[in-house]
């Protein structure tokens, strides 16, 4: 099913189920008076995350920290089958239950199958990682787990009466901080170990600067105009010796090919461009990013979080969303992850308004100048190349730098 259809299904069916089961849940809670204390660790924790591979990657560090606190607990993920393939190579979970969302009937049948399976798990806790979903709250309730954790905020006020443990979701905080807050609640307030970032070696031997201007249909207003994106490509191919690789899903491949044919035909003829959208499975896709990419230039999208998880330096571009809400840069990594946020009066709007103030005319991205993004990329390359020195603001002067070709000397 397409994402807009899924959102409507979640909204209308979710509310109907909540209206029906809320009074039943409240009554049973009063009558049964179950013990919801967290002194003893569970045998199983079921995490629910049906949408958003990028946000699940963000949650992976808090979850891995929890694993160190609960080494005897089996960690299970319930997710969309595509996200299941995407998160599996990171080996965060012991078991993954993939929901087939290709049609409504398949979604219902596979969901019911996993509900029945959850009833067979002893000492089960459930952590709902979705922030706004109604159906996942009901799904967590159907598992009949003794402890059910979920985010609580104004748009999903009903969760206060359906979850056993409500974690306030602070929209002004970084998403990762909210996930860590949930992890600390689940581990009974214990201090969690810090997950160390990946350390890369031989970065200057990588052949590609990786570019991404794709995202889910949840918020396509995050995309840069083709003209701006083409200017960044041209700068890279003109001023450095790196080739360019384009990321995307299988559905993005045709558009990227068209973009290359229309905007970068000369560089295509020279063999400087590589469209990997939909070509590789997830494991090979991650291996390509880690082994072939010197850095990534990307909009707010899943590949940004994947790159950071793999240790790849990044330049990210933000308009309808705020970088501070979605990326937390570890100490010492500030120069490896730089971003450009064009903050207009109505930003951030995505995830804050159902109807965007601009009506989809994302001038917060359209008005970003390619030069401002290129300058961020310059800064990153200067930091990564120990032989490059910035002598004049906005211009880099190099001596024997492997990053830049003779045209820049």
C-alpha positions in Angstrom: 0.0 0.0 0.0 1.1 3.6 -0.6 2.1 5.8 2.3 -0.9 8.2 2.0 -3.3 5.2 2.1 -1.5 3.8 5.1 -1.8 7.1 7.0 -5.6 7.3 6.3 -5.9 3.7 7.4 -4.0 4.4 10.6 -6.1 7.5 11.3 -9.6 6.3 10.8 -9.5 2.7 11.7 -7.1 3.5 14.5 -9.5 6.0 16.1 -12.5 3.6 15.7 -10.5 0.8 17.5 -9.4 3.2 20.2 -13.0 4.4 20.9 -14.1 0.8 21.2 -11.2 -0.6 23.4 -10.4 2.4 25.6 -13.3 1.9 28.1 -12.7 -1.9 28.1 -9.0 -1.3 28.8 -9.7 1.2 31.6 -12.2 -1.2 33.2 -9.8 -4.2 33.1 -7.0 -2.1 34.5 -9.2 -1.2 37.5 -10.3 -4.8 38.1 -7.1 -6.7 37.4 -4.6 -4.3 39.1 -1.7 -5.9 37.4 1.8 -5.2 38.7 3.7 -3.0 36.2 6.9 -2.5 38.2 10.2 -2.8 36.3 12.5 -4.4 38.9 12.9 -7.7 37.0 14.1 -7.6 33.4 11.8 -9.2 30.8 12.6 -12.3 28.8 11.4 -10.6 25.6 11.0 -7.0 24.4 9.0 -6.4 21.2 9.7 -3.1 19.5 7.1 -1.8 17.0 8.3 0.5 14.2 6.3 0.2 11.0 7.5 3.3 9.1 10.8 5.1 8.8 14.1 3.2 8.4 16.0 6.4 9.1 14.4 6.9 12.5 14.8 3.2 13.3 18.6 3.6 12.6 18.6 6.6 15.0 16.9 4.4 17.6 19.5 1.6 17.1 22.1 3.1 19.5 19.7 3.4 22.4 18.5 -0.1 21.7 22.0 -1.5 21.6 22.7 0.3 24.9 19.7 -1.5 26.3 21.0 -4.8 25.2 24.1 -4.3 27.3 21.8 -3.7 30.3 19.6 -6.7 29.5 22.0 -9.3 28.1 19.5 -12.2 28.8 16.6 -10.5 27.1 15.5 -11.4 23.5 15.0 -8.3 21.4 12.3 -8.6 18.7 11.3 -6.0 16.0 7.9 -5.8 14.4 8.2 -3.8 11.2 7.3 -3.4 7.5 9.0 -6.0 5.4 11.1 -3.5 3.5 12.4 -1.9 6.7 13.1 -5.4 8.0 15.5 -5.9 5.1 17.1 -2.5 5.8 17.7 -2.9 9.5 18.8 -6.6 9.5 22.5 -6.0 8.4 23.0 -3.8 11.5 22.3 -6.8 13.8 20.4 -4.8 16.4 17.6 -7.3 17.0 17.6 -11.1 17.7 14.5 -11.6 15.7 12.5 -9.6 13.1 8.8 -10.0 12.4 8.2 -8.5 8.9 4.6 -7.3 8.2 3.6 -7.6 4.5 2.1 -4.2 3.7 1.6 -4.8 0.0 -2.2 -4.9 0.4 -4.7 -4.4 3.2 -5.5 -8.1 3.4 -1.8 -9.0 3.7 -1.3 -6.4 6.3 -4.1 -7.7 8.4 -3.2 -11.3 8.0 0.5 -11.0 8.9 -0.3 -8.6 11.8 -2.8 -11.1 13.3 -0.2 -13.9 12.9 2.3 -11.9 14.9 -0.2 -10.9 17.6 -0.9 -14.6 18.1 2.9 -15.3 18.3 3.3 -12.5 20.9 0.9 -14.3 23.2 3.3 -17.3 23.3 6.2 -15.1 24.7 6.8 -15.2 28.4 7.5 -12.0 30.4 6.9 -9.8 27.3 7.3 -6.1 27.3 6.4 -3.9 24.3 8.0 -0.7 23.2 6.1 1.3 20.6 8.7 3.5 18.7 6.1 5.2 16.5 5.4 8.8 17.6 2.1 9.5 16.0 0.5 6.2 15.0 -2.8 5.1 16.4 -2.8 1.5 15.1 0.5 0.7 16.7 -0.9 1.7 20.1 -3.8 -0.7 19.6 -1.4 -3.4 18.3 0.7 -3.1 21.5 -2.5 -3.4 23.5 -3.5 -6.6 21.7 -0.3 -8.3 22.6 -1.5 -8.1 26.3 2.1 -7.5 27.4 2.4 -6.7 31.1 4.3 -3.5 30.4 3.7 -1.4 27.3 5.9 1.7 26.6 5.0 4.5 24.2 5.5 8.1 23.5 2.9 10.5 24.8 2.2 13.9 23.2 -0.8 16.0 22.4 -1.8 14.5 19.0 -1.9 11.0 20.7 -3.4 11.9 24.1 -5.3 8.6 24.2 -2.0 6.7 24.8 -2.1 7.9 28.4 -4.9 5.4 29.0 -3.7 2.5 26.8 0.0 2.3 27.6 1.2 1.2 31.0 4.3 3.5 30.8 4.0 6.9 28.9 7.2 8.7 27.9 6.7 12.4 27.1 7.9 13.1 23.5 9.6 16.5 23.4 9.4 17.8 19.9 12.0 20.5 20.8 14.6 17.8 21.7 16.6 15.6 19.3 14.9 12.4 18.2 17.8 10.4 19.5 17.4 11.9 23.0 13.7 10.9 23.1 14.7 7.3 22.2 17.3 7.4 25.0 14.7 8.7 27.4 12.5 5.7 26.5 15.4 3.3 26.9 16.2 4.7 30.4 12.5 4.2 31.4 12.5 0.6 30.2 15.8 -0.1 32.1 14.2 1.4 35.2 16.2 4.6 35.1 19.6 3.1 34.9 22.5 5.0 33.2 23.0 3.6 29.7 26.5 2.9 28.2 27.6 5.2 25.4 27.7 3.5 22.0 30.9 4.5 20.3 30.8 5.8 16.7 32.4 3.8 13.9 36.0 4.9 13.1 36.9 4.8 9.4 40.3 4.5 7.9 41.8 5.2 4.5 39.0 7.7 3.7 40.9 9.4 0.9 41.2 6.1 -1.0 37.4 6.1 -1.5 36.4 6.9 -5.1 32.9 8.5 -4.7 31.2 11.5 -3.1 27.7 10.1 -2.5 24.7 12.3 -3.2 21.1 11.8 -2.1 18.1 13.9 -3.0 15.4 11.2 -2.4 13.0 10.7 0.5 9.8 8.9 1.3 6.4 10.3 0.1 5.7 11.2 3.7 7.3 14.7 3.1 8.7 15.2 -0.5 9.0 18.9 0.3 12.4 18.0 1.8 13.9 17.6 -1.7 16.2 20.2 -3.4 15.3 21.5 -6.8 17.0 19.7 -9.7 18.9 22.9 -10.7 20.5 23.2 -7.2 21.3 19.5 -7.1 22.9 19.7 -10.5 25.1 22.6 -9.5 26.5 20.6 -6.6 27.2 17.7 -8.9 29.0 19.9 -11.4 31.1 21.5 -8.7 32.3 18.1 -7.4 33.0 16.8 -10.9 34.8 20.0 -12.0 36.9 20.7 -8.9 37.7 17.3 -7.4 38.9 14.0 -8.8 36.0 12.1 -7.1 33.2 10.5 -9.0 29.5 10.8 -8.0 27.2 8.1 -6.9 23.4 8.7 -6.6 21.4 7.0 -3.9 17.7 6.1 -4.0 15.1 3.3 -3.9 14.1 1.3 -7.0 11.2 3.7 -7.6 13.7 6.6 -7.8 15.9 5.1 -10.4 14.1 6.3 -13.5 13.9 9.9 -12.2 17.6 9.9 -11.4 18.5 8.5 -14.9 16.3 11.3 -16.4 18.1 13.9 -14.2 21.5 12.7 -15.3 20.5 12.7 -19.0 19.0 16.2 -18.8 21.4 17.9 -16.4 24.7 16.0 -16.5 25.1 14.5 -20.0 28.8 15.3 -20.4 29.7 13.7 -17.1 27.7 10.6 -18.0 29.7 10.2 -21.2 32.9 10.5 -19.2 31.8 7.7 -16.9 31.9 9.9 -13.8 28.3 9.1 -12.6 26.9 6.0 -11.0 23.2 5.5 -10.2 22.9 2.8 -7.6 19.2 3.4 -6.9 17.4 0.0 -6.6 20.5 -1.9 -7.9 21.8 -3.3 -4.6 20.3 -5.3 -1.8 20.6 -3.5 1.6 23.8 -5.3 2.7 25.6 -4.5 -0.5 24.1 -1.0 -0.4 25.6 -0.4 3.1 28.9 -2.0 2.0 29.1 0.4 -1.0 28.5 3.4 1.2 31.1 2.4 3.8 33.8 1.1 1.3 33.4 3.5 -1.7 32.2 6.8 -0.2 34.5 9.5 1.1 31.4 11.5 2.3 27.7 12.1 1.6 25.8 15.2 0.6 22.1 14.6 1.4 18.7 16.1 2.3 16.9 15.1 5.5 16.3 11.4 4.7 17.1 7.9 5.7 20.5 7.7 4.0 21.7 10.5 6.2 21.2 8.4 9.4 22.6 5.3 7.7 25.7 7.2 6.7 26.2 8.5 10.2 25.7 5.0 11.6 28.4 3.7 9.2 30.8 6.5 10.1 30.6 8.3 6.8 31.1 12.1 7.0 28.0 14.1 5.9 26.8 17.4 4.6 23.0 17.6 5.2 20.5 20.2 3.9 17.4 21.2 5.9 14.4 23.4 5.2 11.0 22.1 6.4 12.7 20.2 9.2 15.2 21.3 11.8 18.5 19.5 11.9 18.7 19.9 15.7 15.6 17.7 16.0 17.0 14.8 14.1 20.8 14.6 14.3 22.9 14.7 17.5 26.6 15.0 16.7 28.9 13.3 19.2 31.7 15.4 20.8 34.7 15.5 18.4 32.6 14.7 15.4 31.4 18.3 14.8 33.6 18.9 11.7 32.7 15.5 10.2 28.9 16.2 10.2 28.0 19.7 8.9 24.6 20.9 7.9 22.9 23.9 6.2 19.5 24.8 7.7 17.6 27.5 5.8 15.3 28.5 8.6 12.3 30.5 7.3 9.5 31.8 9.5 7.3 28.7 9.0 10.0 26.1 9.6 9.9 23.5 10.9 6.6 22.4 9.6 6.9 18.7 8.7 5.6 16.6 11.6 4.2 19.8 13.2 1.3 20.6 10.8 -0.9 18.2 8.8 -1.5 21.0 6.2 1.8 22.7 5.5 1.8 26.5 5.6 3.3 26.8 2.1 0.8 24.4 0.6 3.7 22.3 -0.7 5.6 25.2 -2.4 8.7 24.5 -0.4 10.5 27.8 -0.9 12.7 26.9 2.2 14.4 24.4 -0.1 13.9 26.2 -3.4 15.6 29.4 -2.1 18.7 27.6 -0.9 21.7 28.7 -3.0 23.9 25.9 -4.3 27.0 27.9 -3.3 26.0 27.7 0.4 25.8 23.9 0.2 29.1 23.8 -1.7 30.7 25.9 0.9 29.7 23.4 3.6 31.2 20.6 1.4 34.4 22.7 1.0 34.6 22.9 4.8 34.2 19.2 5.2 36.8 18.3 2.6 39.3 20.7 4.2 38.7 19.0 7.5 39.0 15.5 6.0 42.1 16.3 3.9 45.0 17.0 6.3 47.0 18.6 3.5 44.3 21.2 2.6 44.4 24.6 4.1 41.7 27.3 3.9 43.6 30.5 3.2 40.8 32.8 2.2 37.1 32.5 3.3 35.1 30.7 0.7 38.2 29.6 -1.3 40.5 26.6 -0.6 44.1 26.6 -1.5 45.8 23.2 -1.6 49.3 21.9 -1.7 49.7 18.3 -2.8 46.2 17.5 -1.8 44.9 14.1 -3.1 41.3 15.5 -3.0 41.6 18.2 -5.7 42.8 18.0 -9.2 45.1 20.2 -11.1 42.4 22.7 -12.1 42.2 24.0 -8.5 46.0 24.5 -8.0 
